[in-house]
Amino acid sequence: MSTHEHTPILQVNGLEVYYGAFQAVRNVSFEVKPGEIFGLLGPNGAGKTSTLSAIEGLIRFRSGHITVAGHDVRQKPLYARANMGVQLQSTSFQAELTITEIIRLYAGIYGVNMTAEQILAVLAEIQLADAAGKRYGQLSGGQQQRVSLVIATIHDPSLVLLDEPTTGLDPQSRRQLWERIEAIREKGHGVLLTTHSMEEAESVCDRIAIIDHGTIVAIDTPAELIQRHRHDPEVISASRKGRITLEDVFIGLTGRTIRS
Ligand SMILES: Nc1ncnc2c1ncn2[C@@H]1O[C@H](COP(=O)(O)OP(=O)(O)OP(=O)(O)O)[C@@H](O)[C@H]1O
């Protein structure tokens, strides 16, 4: 393996995010390696979106360092951004444009030249070739999610950031989306995602970090986390399936209280 393959695609060190006097992220550190799907899991309000927003350069952070493909997001924001793809919420797109127009628009923004045939080929890959002339607003939620993932990866970024990518999708759309996410991993790129589905995280993520009240409370492979915490009394009492799952470990580590 060359040195390049060892270099993390994303490095977050000692990240601290404040909103006024309120501290949302506390000394968060982790890295995403090439060819890795990394899941950031945590209850509502734990600090997942704040962490993603800091990486994306959408919010200022008080302290810490973040590098994307070796570029410091504060010192070299344009280089860092050129190396990342962010899945935007479906509401970010102009509903009256056709999906062909939207893909052409974003390809232009990212400086990627795409012929009409290439756009059709991309749409065929996500089973939307027949809908090429449809307005974005007429697509179903699952179809919109597929288009937004295509747009996030149009410039072949080395890091892809996905905030709850499968929320609201039916099993078929969910499966297809995971296949596309796994294809990004196969290329040796890195994926950082948030999800509330412990089942998905357990089956798809190579490593996960559990974050609670802005702090990382555990970080490892799903199998290793289950192994390490399987005898914790809180984990055993959370267990409902006769075997310990990632969800049991998650509830054991973050508690049963519902967050506001
Ligand atoms: N713009 C803001 N101003 C003030 N407080 C904020 C702001 N954005 C987030 N917060 C607070 O920061 C904390 C972390 O929020 P964040 O959205 O990062 O959590 P999350 O883990 O993504 O939650 P969820 O799973 O509900 O999306 C929460 O207490 C939230 O209320």
The ligand as an ORCA input file, in Angstrom:
! r2SCAN-3c Opt
* xyz 0 1
  N     -28.552     27.350     14.635
  C     -28.621     26.909     15.889
  N     -28.777     27.763     16.922
  C     -28.837     27.345     18.201
  N     -28.765     26.044     18.577
  C     -28.624     25.144     17.590
  C     -28.545     25.503     16.203
  N     -28.413     24.379     15.465
  C     -28.397     23.351     16.339
  N     -28.527     23.802     17.614
  C     -28.529     22.987     18.828
  O     -27.304     22.260     18.878
  C     -27.516     20.928     19.344
  C     -27.024     19.943     18.307
  O     -27.870     20.024     17.171
  P     -27.617     19.154     15.846
  O     -28.609     19.593     14.836
  O     -26.181     19.223     15.501
  O     -27.986     17.704     16.397
  P     -28.273     16.354     15.593
  O     -27.474     15.297     16.291
  O     -28.007     16.542     14.154
  O     -29.816     16.123     15.862
  P     -31.004     15.419     14.984
  O     -30.755     13.951     15.068
  O     -32.218     15.824     15.735
  O     -30.909     15.974     13.597
  C     -29.008     20.810     19.654
  O     -29.198     21.059     21.040
  C     -29.624     21.919     18.818
  O     -30.809     22.402     19.423
*
